[in-house]
Amino acid sequence: MKSINPTMMFAAGALVCAFASLPPARAAAAATHGTLKVCADPNYLPYSDRDGKGFENAVARYVASKLGATLDYTWADSRGHGGFSEYLSRNLDSGHCDVVMNMPYGNQEELTTDPYYVSSYVFVFKKDKGYDLKSLNSPELRKLKVGFESETPVETGLQLRGMVTTAKPYNVGGKSGTSPRSVLEAVENGTVDVMITWQPSIGAYLKAFPDLTTVTLPNSRATGSPEMYSFPMSMAVRKDDKTLKTRLDALIKTNRPQLQAILKKHGVEMTGEGAGSTMNDL
């Protein structure tokens, strides 16, 4: 997910309260009746854009409505110099933002809420090919032209199996990287037989490629150590802002089905959809 890589946080848009100068408790209270300021990338679909077409925009609108707040944006490039870590430092940690909308649960850089969805990397290939792909250990995979999202858990998994040198890396979401739609075009035009990428980054575009299908890449222990390809995704706040985390946790607990319905509308597929009411379910 460089596009929003759970391991390195591909770039994601972000949701935030507009009262950065206030102490955390007052900022959280202000968001209830004031302005919910969202830090988001202005040109990074399917996540967010200035026109509000991304799935993070849609989630932000819903959260603001539930908080009784007016939604406002601070636009910032999430894929610039320093990557997503620098984006967090410049916007969330500095107080320009109070909450980030899309971050892997348990990320050590910030304080994460309970997850509101779980998604996964997927194989993408043409339906009429009928490939029997169930995991990175599927024998048929070694016979195909494979494309993959670079700097992700998938790249590590291919390295562990000695397959990375024969596969084609795609820099999805980087400053000068390939757009998520382009990786689908690579499958469509035959540049690769199968692409392995983060599903939320391509879900909104799949309807334009009706001859393509996806298969979820499962977590694995085949190499002797845990390999994670599915990730619970959360919102995130500054480490000292436990008050806002508590408020968002309560909102997620009450409205998780509605949040997931918004994601589905934008083509985001979820793994373990019934999970998530508590962390024990994930």
N, C-alpha and C positions, 0 to 999 in steps of 0.2 A: 503494500500500500504506500508506495511513496505518495500516491495520490491521497492517501491518508493511511499511511502505514501504521498499523498498531504497534509495531516494534519500534519504529523510529518516528512514528507519527507522520505519515505522508503528509501532507498539508491538509488542514481542515479549517473550515470557517469557525467562527466562535461567537458565543453568546455572552453578553455582559451587561451588568447594571451600570447606569451612567453616573453613579455617585462615588467615583474612585477616591475622592478626597476625604470621604467620610470613613469613620471606623467601620469594620465589618458588620457589626450588629446594626448600625444605623443605615449602612448601605443596603442591607437586605430588607430592612423595613421600608426604606425609600422606594425600592423597586416595586413594592406591593401597590403603591398608589401613584408613583411617579413615572420615570422613564427607564425603560430597559434598553440599555445601549449595547449593541451587538458589534463586536469586532469580527469582521468577515472579509474574506478575499473578494475584491470587486469583480474578478474575472476568472473564476475557477469552477465552472460547471463540471459535473452535476452537483457540486457542493454548494456554491453560492455565487451570486453575481449582483450587480447594482439593480437589476430589474426584478430581483426577488424570485428568480425561477428555480433556484437550487433547493435540494431537500433540507439543507440546514436553514435556509431562509424560512421554509414552511414550518419547521420545528420551532424556530425562534418566534414566529408570529403566534403560534399556539401557546407557547410558554408565556409570552408577554400577556396574552389575553387572560390566561389563568391567574396571573399575578395581578391583573387589573392595572397593568402598566402600558404606557405608550412605547412603542418600539422605535428605536433610533439606532443608526449604524455609525460605527467608526470603521472606515475602510482601510485595510492594510494588506500588503502583499505577503501571503503566508509562505511563499516559495523563493524569497529573495536570499541574499547573502546570509549565511549562517543557518539557513533552513528553519524548520519549525521550532527548534529550541530558541533561536534568536527571536522569532515571532512572539513566542510566549514571554520572553524577557522584556521585549520592547513594549508589549501591549498589556498582557495580564499582570506580570510581576510589577511593572512600573505604575500600575493603577489606571491605565487608560481603559482597561477591561476588567470586569469582575468575574466573568465566567466564560469558559470556552465550551463550545457545543459538542465537540466530537473528539474524544480522546480515549485510548484504551484504558479500561478499568485497571487501577493499581499503578498507573504510571507514576514514577518516583519524582518527576519534576514538579508536579502540582498535587493538590488534594482532589481526588476524583469522587464523584457521586456514585450511587448505586447505578449499575448499567440500565439503559433503557432499550437496548437491542443487542443481539449477538449476530455477527455475520462472518463470512469466511472467504478465503481465496477459492477460486473455481477454475476448472478446465473449461475452455470455450472452444467449440469446434462445430463443423457443419453437421446438421442433423442426418443428412443422407449418408454420412460416412459410417455411422454406427460404431464408433470406436468403443472398445470395452475398457474404459478408464475409471478405475475406482480409487486409485491412490498413486503416489509417485513410484510405487513399486510395481505398477501394472506393466507386464512385459511388453505390451504393445507400444507403450510410450517411447521405448528405446528405438522403435522403428520409424518414428514420426519426426517431422520438422517441428521443433518445440520453440515457442517464444515465451518469455517470462518477464515479469516486472522486476527490474533490478533492485538491489539493495533491500531485499525483503526476506522473510523466512523461506520463501520458495527458492530463492537463489542458494541459500544455505542447504536446503534439502537436496537440491540438484548436485551441489558440490559433494555432499556426503555420499552420493551414489555414483560419482564420477561422470555425471552427465552434463555438467554446466558448460564445458568447453565446446560441446556440439550443439548447444542451444543458443538462441538469439536473444540477447538482453534488450529490454525496452525501458528507457528512462521516463517512466510515466509520472507526470506531475512536477518534474523539476522545472527550474526557471526557463531552460531551453529544451525541456523534455517533450516527449510525445504525449499528445492528448489522449485521454481514455478512449475516446471514439476511434482514434487511429489504430489502437490495438485490435479492435474488432475488424477494421478495414484490412488489417494484415491477414486475418483469418479468411475474410471474404475473398480477397484477391489471390490467396494461395501462397503468400509469402511464408506463412507457417501453416502447419496442419492443425496445431492446437496451441492456444495461448493460455497461460496461467496468470491470473490477475485477481485483484481485490474486487469482489462482486459489487459493492456499493458504488465503485467508480465507473461501472459500465451499465448498471441496471437501467438507467434512464434512456440509454441509447439502444438497448437490445431490440426494442419494438421496431426500429428502423432496419433491423437485420433478421427478418423472420426465419431465415434458413439456418440460423445459428442456435445452438443450445448450450446449456451449462451443466456441469456436474460439480457438486461440492467436494472440495479437497478435505479429507478427514484429518484430524490430528493423528499422530503416529508415534510409535516407539520402536519402529522396525530397525532403526540404526543403533539401538541400545540406549538412547537418550530421548527425552520427550521432544517432540516436534509439534509446535502449535501453528495451526492454519486457520482456526476459528478464534475470534476475539470478542469478548464483551466490551461494548462501547458505552462511554459515560460522558457526562459533562464534567468540567473541572473548574476549580476555583483556587485562589491563592492558598498556600498551606496554612495561613493563620485565620482563614475565613470559614470557621466551622459553622457559624450561624447561617451563612448562605447555603452551605452544603446541606445542612439539615432541612432548610426550606425546599431546596431542589429535590432532595431525597423523598420528601413527603409528596411533592408534586408528581414525581415519577411513579411512586407507589400507587397513587390514586389514578393516574392517567396513562399508564404504560400501554394499554390496548389502543388508546387513541393516538399516542405517539407512534406506535408501530404501524397503525393504519396509514398515517401520513407518509411514513417511509415506504410502505408497500405501493402507495399511489405513485411514488417517484421511482419505482422499479427496484427498490432495495429488497433483496431476499434475505430472510433471517434463518439462522440455524437454531434449533432448540427454542422455537417461538413460544412454547408453553412455559419455558423457564423465565426466571427474572423477577418473580414476585418477591423472592428473597435471594440473597447470595448463595444460600445452600442449594438452590435449585439450578444454579449455573455450573 
